[in-house]
Protein backbone atom coordinates (compact mmCIF):
# COMPACT_ATOMS: atom_id res chain seq x y z
CA UNK A 1 0.00 0.00 0.00
CA UNK A 2 3.03 2.26 -0.17
CA UNK A 3 3.40 2.62 3.59
CA UNK A 4 6.72 2.92 5.40
CA UNK A 5 8.19 -0.14 7.14
CA UNK A 6 7.97 1.54 10.56
CA UNK A 7 4.50 2.74 11.47
CA UNK A 8 3.55 4.58 14.62
CA UNK A 9 0.60 3.02 16.46
CA UNK A 10 -2.49 5.24 16.51
CA UNK A 11 -2.75 7.17 19.77
CA UNK A 12 -6.50 6.75 20.18
CA UNK A 13 -9.12 4.22 19.22
CA UNK A 14 -11.52 5.43 16.49
CA UNK A 15 -14.82 6.73 17.82
CA UNK A 16 -16.78 5.16 14.96
CA UNK A 17 -19.25 2.39 15.74
CA UNK A 18 -17.62 0.15 13.13
CA UNK A 19 -14.25 0.58 14.86
CA UNK A 20 -10.85 0.57 13.25
CA UNK A 21 -10.50 -0.68 9.69
CA UNK A 22 -8.02 -3.17 8.30
CA UNK A 23 -6.70 -2.71 4.76
CA UNK A 24 -4.69 -4.81 2.36
CA UNK A 25 -4.16 -5.29 -1.33
CA UNK A 26 -6.20 -7.94 -3.12
CA UNK A 27 -4.97 -9.36 -6.42
CA UNK A 28 -7.28 -11.59 -8.45
CA UNK A 29 -5.78 -12.47 -11.80
CA UNK A 30 -4.99 -9.18 -13.50
CA UNK A 31 -7.42 -7.24 -11.28
CA UNK A 32 -5.91 -5.11 -8.51
CA UNK A 33 -8.06 -4.03 -5.56
CA UNK A 34 -7.80 -2.55 -2.10
CA UNK A 35 -9.67 -4.58 0.51
CA UNK A 36 -10.85 -2.77 3.64
CA UNK A 37 -12.59 -4.54 6.53
CA UNK A 38 -14.23 -3.18 9.68
CA UNK A 39 -12.71 -4.76 12.78
CA UNK A 40 -16.03 -4.84 14.63
CA UNK A 41 -18.49 -6.02 11.97
CA UNK A 42 -16.11 -7.53 9.37
CA UNK A 43 -17.89 -5.35 6.80
CA UNK A 44 -15.78 -5.37 3.63
CA UNK A 45 -15.25 -2.51 1.24
CA UNK A 46 -13.49 -3.34 -2.04
CA UNK A 47 -12.24 -0.60 -4.37
CA UNK A 48 -9.88 -0.48 -7.33
CA UNK A 49 -6.21 -0.17 -6.37
CA UNK A 50 -5.43 2.33 -9.12
CA UNK A 51 -5.27 6.00 -8.20
CA UNK A 52 -3.91 5.39 -4.70
CA UNK A 53 -4.16 9.12 -3.91
CA UNK A 54 -7.97 8.94 -3.93
CA UNK A 55 -8.33 5.51 -2.28
CA UNK A 56 -9.50 6.78 1.10
CA UNK A 57 -12.08 9.08 -0.46
CA UNK A 58 -13.39 6.23 -2.67
CA UNK A 59 -13.49 3.88 0.33
CA UNK A 60 -15.56 6.39 2.32
CA UNK A 61 -17.90 6.84 -0.66
CA UNK A 62 -18.37 3.06 -1.03
CA UNK A 63 -19.02 2.75 2.72
CA UNK A 64 -21.65 5.49 2.52
CA UNK A 65 -23.38 3.72 -0.38
CA UNK A 66 -23.33 0.36 1.42
CA UNK A 67 -24.74 1.86 4.63
CA UNK A 68 -27.49 3.54 2.58
CA UNK A 69 -28.35 0.14 1.07
CA UNK A 70 -28.93 -1.39 4.53
CA UNK A 71 -31.13 1.50 5.62
CA UNK A 72 -28.85 3.14 8.17
CA UNK A 73 -29.99 6.62 9.28
CA UNK A 74 -28.34 9.57 7.52
CA UNK A 75 -26.84 10.92 10.77
CA UNK A 76 -25.23 7.54 11.54
CA UNK A 77 -23.83 7.28 8.03
CA UNK A 78 -22.41 10.80 8.26
CA UNK A 79 -20.75 9.99 11.61
CA UNK A 80 -19.13 6.82 10.24
CA UNK A 81 -17.89 8.56 7.09
CA UNK A 82 -16.65 11.57 9.11
CA UNK A 83 -14.64 9.21 11.31
CA UNK A 84 -12.71 8.21 8.18
CA UNK A 85 -11.46 11.74 7.53
CA UNK A 86 -8.54 11.27 9.91
CA UNK A 87 -7.11 7.91 8.88
CA UNK A 88 -3.88 6.73 10.46
CA UNK A 89 -2.12 3.51 9.54
CA UNK A 90 -0.62 0.90 11.85
CA UNK A 91 0.35 -2.76 11.68
CA UNK A 92 -2.49 -5.23 12.24
CA UNK A 93 -2.16 -7.33 15.37
CA UNK A 94 -5.51 -9.12 15.87
CA UNK A 95 -4.97 -12.58 14.39
CA UNK A 96 -8.68 -13.38 14.42
CA UNK A 97 -9.47 -10.34 12.28
CA UNK A 98 -6.52 -11.06 10.00
CA UNK A 99 -7.91 -14.58 9.56
CA UNK A 100 -11.33 -13.16 8.68
CA UNK A 101 -9.69 -10.87 6.13
CA UNK A 102 -7.84 -13.86 4.65
CA UNK A 103 -11.15 -15.79 4.45
CA UNK A 104 -12.75 -12.87 2.62
CA UNK A 105 -9.81 -12.80 0.20
CA UNK A 106 -10.30 -16.49 -0.63
CA UNK A 107 -14.06 -16.01 -1.09
CA UNK A 108 -13.45 -12.95 -3.29
CA UNK A 109 -11.24 -15.01 -5.60
CA UNK A 110 -13.96 -17.68 -5.86
CA UNK A 111 -16.60 -15.00 -6.54
CA UNK A 112 -14.59 -13.56 -9.42
CA UNK A 113 -13.53 -16.90 -10.91
CA UNK A 114 -17.06 -18.29 -10.46
CA UNK A 115 -18.65 -15.32 -12.24
CA UNK A 116 -20.60 -14.00 -9.20
CA UNK A 117 -18.63 -10.75 -9.08
CA UNK A 118 -17.18 -8.59 -11.82
CA UNK A 119 -16.70 -5.23 -10.08
CA UNK A 120 -15.51 -3.93 -6.71
CA UNK A 121 -19.14 -3.27 -5.73
CA UNK A 122 -20.15 -6.85 -6.64
CA UNK A 123 -17.28 -8.16 -4.51
CA UNK A 124 -18.20 -5.89 -1.61
CA UNK A 125 -21.83 -7.05 -1.61
CA UNK A 126 -20.92 -10.72 -2.09
CA UNK A 127 -18.50 -10.69 0.85
CA UNK A 128 -20.82 -8.59 3.03
CA UNK A 129 -23.56 -11.22 2.63
CA UNK A 130 -21.24 -14.10 3.58
CA UNK A 131 -21.94 -15.59 7.05
CA UNK A 132 -18.93 -15.62 9.35
CA UNK A 133 -18.09 -17.97 12.20
CA UNK A 134 -16.39 -15.02 13.94
CA UNK A 135 -19.83 -13.33 14.01
CA UNK A 136 -21.76 -16.40 15.22
CA UNK A 137 -22.69 -17.01 11.55
CA UNK A 138 -24.30 -13.63 11.06
CA UNK A 139 -23.30 -11.74 7.94
CA UNK A 140 -21.19 -8.56 8.09
CA UNK A 141 -24.27 -6.65 6.87
CA UNK A 142 -26.39 -8.00 9.73
CA UNK A 143 -23.65 -7.26 12.27
CA UNK A 144 -23.18 -3.75 10.88
CA UNK A 145 -26.89 -3.02 11.19
CA UNK A 146 -26.83 -4.34 14.76
CA UNK A 147 -23.84 -2.15 15.69
CA UNK A 148 -25.49 0.89 14.12
CA UNK A 149 -28.73 0.18 15.99
CA UNK A 150 -30.84 -0.12 12.87
CA UNK A 151 -32.95 -3.01 11.56
CA UNK A 152 -31.25 -4.87 8.73
CA UNK A 153 -32.97 -4.20 5.42
CA UNK A 154 -31.33 -4.51 1.99
CA UNK A 155 -32.62 -1.75 -0.33
CA UNK A 156 -31.14 -2.86 -3.64
C-alpha positions in Angstrom: 0.0 0.0 0.0 3.0 2.3 -0.2 3.4 2.6 3.6 6.7 2.9 5.4 8.2 -0.1 7.1 8.0 1.5 10.6 4.5 2.7 11.5 3.6 4.6 14.6 0.6 3.0 16.5 -2.5 5.2 16.5 -2.7 7.2 19.8 -6.5 6.8 20.2 -9.1 4.2 19.2 -11.5 5.4 16.5 -14.8 6.7 17.8 -16.8 5.2 15.0 -19.2 2.4 15.7 -17.6 0.2 13.1 -14.3 0.6 14.9 -10.9 0.6 13.2 -10.5 -0.7 9.7 -8.0 -3.2 8.3 -6.7 -2.7 4.8 -4.7 -4.8 2.4 -4.2 -5.3 -1.3 -6.2 -7.9 -3.1 -5.0 -9.4 -6.4 -7.3 -11.6 -8.5 -5.8 -12.5 -11.8 -5.0 -9.2 -13.5 -7.4 -7.2 -11.3 -5.9 -5.1 -8.5 -8.1 -4.0 -5.6 -7.8 -2.5 -2.1 -9.7 -4.6 0.5 -10.9 -2.8 3.6 -12.6 -4.5 6.5 -14.2 -3.2 9.7 -12.7 -4.8 12.8 -16.0 -4.8 14.6 -18.5 -6.0 12.0 -16.1 -7.5 9.4 -17.9 -5.3 6.8 -15.8 -5.4 3.6 -15.3 -2.5 1.2 -13.5 -3.3 -2.0 -12.2 -0.6 -4.4 -9.9 -0.5 -7.3 -6.2 -0.2 -6.4 -5.4 2.3 -9.1 -5.3 6.0 -8.2 -3.9 5.4 -4.7 -4.2 9.1 -3.9 -8.0 8.9 -3.9 -8.3 5.5 -2.3 -9.5 6.8 1.1 -12.1 9.1 -0.5 -13.4 6.2 -2.7 -13.5 3.9 0.3 -15.6 6.4 2.3 -17.9 6.8 -0.7 -18.4 3.1 -1.0 -19.0 2.7 2.7 -21.6 5.5 2.5 -23.4 3.7 -0.4 -23.3 0.4 1.4 -24.7 1.9 4.6 -27.5 3.5 2.6 -28.3 0.1 1.1 -28.9 -1.4 4.5 -31.1 1.5 5.6 -28.8 3.1 8.2 -30.0 6.6 9.3 -28.3 9.6 7.5 -26.8 10.9 10.8 -25.2 7.5 11.5 -23.8 7.3 8.0 -22.4 10.8 8.3 -20.8 10.0 11.6 -19.1 6.8 10.2 -17.9 8.6 7.1 -16.7 11.6 9.1 -14.6 9.2 11.3 -12.7 8.2 8.2 -11.5 11.7 7.5 -8.5 11.3 9.9 -7.1 7.9 8.9 -3.9 6.7 10.5 -2.1 3.5 9.5 -0.6 0.9 11.8 0.3 -2.8 11.7 -2.5 -5.2 12.2 -2.2 -7.3 15.4 -5.5 -9.1 15.9 -5.0 -12.6 14.4 -8.7 -13.4 14.4 -9.5 -10.3 12.3 -6.5 -11.1 10.0 -7.9 -14.6 9.6 -11.3 -13.2 8.7 -9.7 -10.9 6.1 -7.8 -13.9 4.6 -11.1 -15.8 4.4 -12.8 -12.9 2.6 -9.8 -12.8 0.2 -10.3 -16.5 -0.6 -14.1 -16.0 -1.1 -13.4 -12.9 -3.3 -11.2 -15.0 -5.6 -14.0 -17.7 -5.9 -16.6 -15.0 -6.5 -14.6 -13.6 -9.4 -13.5 -16.9 -10.9 -17.1 -18.3 -10.5 -18.7 -15.3 -12.2 -20.6 -14.0 -9.2 -18.6 -10.7 -9.1 -17.2 -8.6 -11.8 -16.7 -5.2 -10.1 -15.5 -3.9 -6.7 -19.1 -3.3 -5.7 -20.1 -6.8 -6.6 -17.3 -8.2 -4.5 -18.2 -5.9 -1.6 -21.8 -7.1 -1.6 -20.9 -10.7 -2.1 -18.5 -10.7 0.9 -20.8 -8.6 3.0 -23.6 -11.2 2.6 -21.2 -14.1 3.6 -21.9 -15.6 7.0 -18.9 -15.6 9.4 -18.1 -18.0 12.2 -16.4 -15.0 13.9 -19.8 -13.3 14.0 -21.8 -16.4 15.2 -22.7 -17.0 11.6 -24.3 -13.6 11.1 -23.3 -11.7 7.9 -21.2 -8.6 8.1 -24.3 -6.7 6.9 -26.4 -8.0 9.7 -23.6 -7.3 12.3 -23.2 -3.7 10.9 -26.9 -3.0 11.2 -26.8 -4.3 14.8 -23.8 -2.2 15.7 -25.5 0.9 14.1 -28.7 0.2 16.0 -30.8 -0.1 12.9 -33.0 -3.0 11.6 -31.2 -4.9 8.7 -33.0 -4.2 5.4 -31.3 -4.5 2.0 -32.6 -1.8 -0.3 -31.1 -2.9 -3.6 
